[in-house]
Amino acid sequence: MATIFTKIAKGEIPSYKVAESEDYYAFLDISPLAKGHTLVIPKKVEDDYIFHLDEKTYEGLWAFARKVALAIKAAVPCKRVGVAVLGMEVPHTHIHLVPLQSEDDLDFRKEKPVVPQEEMTRIAASILQQFEALS
């Protein structure tokens, strides 16, 4: 059965897309730690553990995530883009890219900001524009 992330990548469930390639998809987290918090997934592999990915998919995922992180940094005011790979909440490998002002911003236990839909749309479009400029 397809995961929710597979359904998002196929367009069956709406998302705030920030980047896409033939093999990977990136979209804003709807419960973000910070504005611009993005999830990066492989489209064709639904394994829930990143280290189970074959080498080509694993390396491609990280290369794609790097490009997305550069786009986030250009689009969202932040000091850095932090990275986390947890994979416990959705059984589909995914990388969290989180705009950071400090290390405390990468705390998944803290209260999450409410980001209005219009702002999510604007942020996603800005990141996508930066991503496309890098291509």
URDA-V921889 format. One record per helix or strand of 3 or more residues. SS is the DSSP state (helix for helix, strand for strand). FROM is the first residue (numbers start at 0). TO is the last residue. If there is no record, write none. Layout:
ss,from,to
SS,FROM,TO
SS,FROM,TO
//
This chain:
ss,from,to
helix,3,8
strand,16,19
strand,23,27
strand,37,41
helix,49,51
helix,54,74
strand,79,83
strand,93,99
helix,102,105
helix,116,133
//
